[in-house]
Amino acid sequence: MRPTILPLHALLLIALLAVQGLAAPTFAQAQLYQAPGQNSPTTKEQVPLYVPQDDKVIGRVSIPDEKLGVLVQPEGREWREWRTNTLRLAIGGLAIGMTAVLAIFFLYRGTIRIHGGKSGRLVLRFNGLDRFAHWTTAVSFLVMALTGVILTFGRPLLIPLIGHQAFTPLAEYSKSIHNFVSVPFVVGLLMIIGLWLRDNIPEKADWLWIRTAGGLFSKAGGRHPEAGRFNAGQKLVFWSIVLGGMGMTASGYLMMVPFAFTGIGGMQIIHVVHGLLAAGLIAAVIGHIYIGTIGMEGAFDAMGCGEVDENWAMEHHRRWYEEQLRKGYVEGRQPAE
């Protein structure tokens, strides 16, 4: 007996019935979950997906973090422009500008020498605790400055040199080091405030130092305005570090806990403040390093070993030297009556 072969149209009919059977549950579900009509309570309670508000586009979200509902923020474009261009120009311009000014000044003035030469007698300038506070603050600031520069200039400068694969871990480590080193920086900052605050109070004698620029432009050696433990220039550096450091600390820790105390706009302002303070302090520290090294003979000894030559002390801090002499702190000298 020959097998029955179904005609082609019968096979097509069976295939259509099978497809209809598979689609039936989906169609039924669609009937169960029809979109609400115009008179539906759900429709009446609906709100637009987003609404304009204070030049922003605020989305509708159901999670507790409402800031995630900000879909468009025009200030964000301004902040990005500032972050990628203005901040880099500020840091680079101030640092390069300060370096150029100091280079020109060095060509004009050279190293400021001790007029009477070294006497060989030493005066205790800073004790061990003073130097620990200074170097803790200085080294931690330099590390933060370096890692901050990597994070700021890394994409346009380092990626073309080392590539994305090497820059990614470098940026990650730089961020971690930057945050970690902020702790010893704050410790050192608090120490120098406690140790040196009373000696850095502005006084009338500071105006003479400012008017004569501390004798820095006078090539006739030995002519420096009388000063106490710190002159007006050092006081300016002290207050720059203290006030700028406190501002950087506050803004930096707020950036480490984003949105804990403010919203998106506030975080952008904090970032601007942190960056500008960093730019100013980097320029100030470059000047401080210059004076403390090649700019002035004998200046590094104060923080290097803690003792300075007697002639250096008399030329730059005569009033302070006379106080040390009366207390008997000058090696080889008897206390003055």
C-alpha positions in Angstrom: 0.0 0.0 0.0 1.5 3.4 -1.0 2.0 6.0 1.7 -0.3 9.0 1.7 1.4 12.2 0.8 -0.3 15.4 2.0 -0.7 18.1 -0.6 1.4 21.3 -0.4 -1.6 23.4 0.6 -2.4 21.1 3.5 1.1 21.5 4.9 0.9 25.3 4.7 -2.4 25.2 6.6 -0.9 23.1 9.4 2.1 25.6 9.7 -0.3 28.5 10.0 -2.3 26.9 12.7 0.9 26.1 14.7 2.0 29.8 14.5 -1.4 31.0 15.6 -1.3 28.7 18.6 2.1 30.0 19.7 1.0 33.6 19.4 -2.2 33.1 21.3 -0.7 33.5 24.8 1.1 36.7 23.8 -2.2 38.1 22.4 -4.0 37.1 25.5 -1.4 38.9 27.7 -1.7 42.0 25.6 -5.5 41.9 26.2 -4.9 41.6 30.0 -2.4 44.5 30.1 -4.1 47.1 27.9 -2.9 50.7 28.2 -5.2 52.7 30.5 -7.7 54.9 28.8 -8.1 58.7 29.2 -10.5 58.3 32.1 -8.3 55.8 34.0 -7.2 56.9 37.4 -3.7 55.9 36.5 -3.7 58.2 33.5 -4.9 61.2 35.6 -2.1 60.7 38.1 0.7 60.5 35.6 3.2 63.4 35.3 5.5 64.2 32.4 8.7 62.2 32.1 10.7 65.3 32.7 10.0 69.0 33.4 12.2 72.1 33.0 13.3 73.6 36.3 15.8 76.4 36.9 17.4 75.9 33.5 17.7 72.2 34.2 15.7 69.2 32.9 14.6 67.2 36.0 13.5 63.6 35.3 10.9 61.7 37.3 12.6 59.0 39.4 11.3 56.6 42.0 14.6 56.1 43.9 15.6 58.1 47.0 18.6 59.7 45.3 16.7 62.6 43.6 19.9 64.1 42.1 20.0 61.2 39.6 16.9 62.6 38.1 18.8 65.6 36.7 19.0 64.7 33.0 20.5 67.9 31.6 22.4 70.6 33.6 23.7 73.5 31.5 26.2 74.5 34.2 27.8 71.1 33.7 29.0 72.1 30.3 30.6 75.2 31.8 32.2 73.2 34.6 33.6 70.7 32.0 35.0 73.6 30.0 36.6 75.0 33.1 38.0 71.6 34.2 39.5 70.8 30.8 40.8 74.3 29.8 40.7 77.0 32.4 42.1 74.9 35.3 45.0 73.7 33.2 45.8 77.2 32.1 45.7 78.5 35.7 48.0 75.8 37.1 50.3 75.8 34.1 50.3 79.5 33.7 51.0 80.3 37.3 53.7 77.6 37.7 55.5 78.4 34.5 55.1 82.2 35.1 56.5 82.0 38.6 59.5 79.9 37.3 60.2 82.4 34.5 60.1 85.3 36.9 62.5 83.6 39.3 64.8 82.7 36.5 64.9 86.3 35.4 65.5 87.4 38.9 68.3 84.9 39.4 70.0 86.2 36.3 69.8 89.7 37.6 70.5 89.1 41.3 72.2 85.7 41.5 72.4 83.9 44.8 72.1 86.4 47.7 75.4 85.9 49.6 76.1 86.4 53.3 77.7 89.9 53.3 80.3 89.2 55.9 80.9 85.6 54.9 80.4 82.6 57.2 81.5 83.3 60.8 81.7 79.6 61.8 79.5 80.3 64.8 76.0 78.7 64.7 72.6 79.7 66.0 69.8 77.3 66.6 67.1 78.3 64.2 64.6 75.4 64.3 64.5 72.4 66.6 63.7 68.9 65.7 59.9 69.3 66.2 59.9 72.4 64.0 61.7 70.6 61.2 59.5 67.6 61.5 56.4 69.7 61.1 57.9 71.6 58.1 59.0 68.6 56.2 55.8 66.6 56.9 53.8 69.5 55.4 56.3 70.1 52.6 56.7 66.5 51.4 53.0 65.7 51.6 52.1 68.9 49.7 54.7 68.1 46.9 53.3 64.6 46.6 49.7 65.9 46.4 50.8 68.5 43.9 52.5 65.9 41.7 49.6 63.5 41.7 47.1 66.3 41.2 49.1 67.5 38.2 49.0 63.9 36.8 45.2 63.8 37.2 44.8 67.3 35.7 47.2 67.1 32.7 47.4 63.3 32.2 45.0 62.9 29.4 46.4 65.6 27.0 50.1 65.1 28.0 50.7 61.6 29.2 48.3 59.4 27.2 50.1 60.4 23.9 53.4 59.4 25.5 52.6 56.2 27.4 49.2 55.2 26.1 45.9 54.5 27.7 46.9 51.1 29.1 49.7 52.6 31.2 47.9 55.8 32.1 44.9 54.1 33.6 46.7 52.5 36.6 48.9 55.6 36.9 45.8 57.7 37.3 44.2 55.3 39.8 47.3 55.1 42.0 47.7 58.9 41.8 44.2 59.4 43.1 44.7 56.9 46.0 48.0 58.4 46.9 46.6 62.0 46.7 43.8 61.1 49.1 46.1 59.1 51.5 48.8 61.8 51.7 46.2 64.4 52.7 46.3 63.0 56.2 50.0 63.8 57.0 49.5 67.1 55.3 46.8 68.1 57.7 48.9 66.8 60.6 51.8 68.9 59.5 49.6 71.9 58.9 48.1 71.8 62.4 51.6 71.5 63.8 53.1 74.5 62.1 50.0 76.5 63.2 50.6 75.6 66.8 54.4 76.1 66.6 54.7 79.3 64.6 51.4 81.2 64.8 52.5 83.7 67.4 55.7 84.5 65.5 53.8 85.2 62.3 51.4 87.9 63.5 51.8 91.0 61.3 53.5 93.9 62.9 54.5 97.5 62.1 58.1 96.5 61.2 56.8 94.3 58.4 55.8 97.4 56.3 59.4 98.4 56.0 60.3 95.0 54.8 57.5 95.1 52.2 58.4 98.7 51.0 62.1 97.6 50.4 61.2 94.1 49.2 63.4 92.8 52.0 66.5 94.2 50.3 66.3 91.4 47.7 66.9 93.9 44.8 69.8 95.6 46.5 73.2 94.3 45.3 74.9 96.0 48.2 75.1 93.1 50.6 74.1 93.3 54.2 71.3 95.8 53.8 68.3 93.9 54.9 65.4 95.3 57.0 65.4 94.3 60.6 63.1 91.4 61.3 62.1 89.0 64.1 62.0 85.3 63.8 60.1 85.6 60.6 60.1 88.5 58.1 57.2 89.8 56.1 57.9 87.6 53.2 58.0 84.4 55.3 54.8 85.5 57.1 53.2 85.9 53.7 54.2 82.3 52.8 53.0 81.1 56.2 49.5 82.6 55.9 49.3 81.4 52.2 50.1 77.9 53.3 47.8 78.0 56.3 44.7 79.6 54.8 45.2 78.0 51.4 45.9 74.6 53.0 42.8 74.8 55.2 40.7 75.7 52.1 42.2 72.8 50.1 41.7 70.4 53.0 38.0 71.4 53.5 37.3 71.3 49.7 39.3 68.1 49.2 37.5 66.1 51.9 34.1 67.3 50.6 35.2 65.9 47.2 36.1 62.6 48.9 32.5 62.3 50.2 30.6 63.6 47.1 27.0 64.8 47.6 27.2 64.3 51.4 26.5 68.0 52.1 25.6 69.5 48.7 24.2 68.8 45.3 25.7 68.7 41.8 26.1 72.5 41.5 27.8 72.7 44.9 30.2 69.9 44.1 31.2 71.7 40.9 31.9 74.9 42.9 34.0 72.9 45.4 36.0 71.5 42.6 36.7 75.0 41.2 37.8 76.3 44.7 40.1 73.3 45.2 41.7 73.7 41.8 42.3 77.4 42.1 43.7 77.1 45.6 46.1 74.4 44.4 47.2 76.6 41.5 48.0 79.5 43.8 49.8 77.4 46.4 51.9 75.6 43.8 53.1 79.0 42.5 53.8 80.2 46.1 55.7 77.0 47.0 57.9 77.3 43.9 59.0 80.8 45.1 59.5 79.4 48.6 61.7 76.6 47.3 63.8 79.0 45.2 64.6 81.3 48.2 65.3 78.4 50.4 67.8 76.8 48.0 69.7 78.6 45.3 68.2 82.0 45.9 69.8 82.7 49.3 73.1 81.4 50.8 72.6 79.7 54.1 68.8 79.7 54.0 68.5 75.9 53.5 70.5 75.2 56.7 67.6 76.5 58.8 65.5 73.5 57.8 68.3 71.2 56.8 70.2 70.9 60.1 68.3 73.5 62.2 71.2 75.8 62.7 72.2 78.9 60.7 75.5 80.9 60.6 75.7 83.9 63.0 76.3 86.4 60.2 73.3 85.1 58.2 71.1 85.5 61.3 72.4 89.1 61.9 71.8 90.1 58.3 68.3 88.6 57.8 66.8 88.4 61.3 68.7 90.8 63.5 66.0 91.3 66.2 65.6 87.6 66.5 69.3 87.1 66.7 69.7 89.6 69.5 67.0 87.7 71.4 68.9 84.4 70.9 72.1 86.1 72.0 70.5 87.4 75.3 69.2 83.8 76.0 72.7 82.4 75.4 71.7 80.3 72.4 74.6 81.5 70.1 77.5 79.1 70.0 80.7 80.6 71.3 79.0 83.8 72.5 78.2 84.9 76.1 74.7 86.0 76.9 74.3 89.8 76.4 73.7 91.8 79.5 
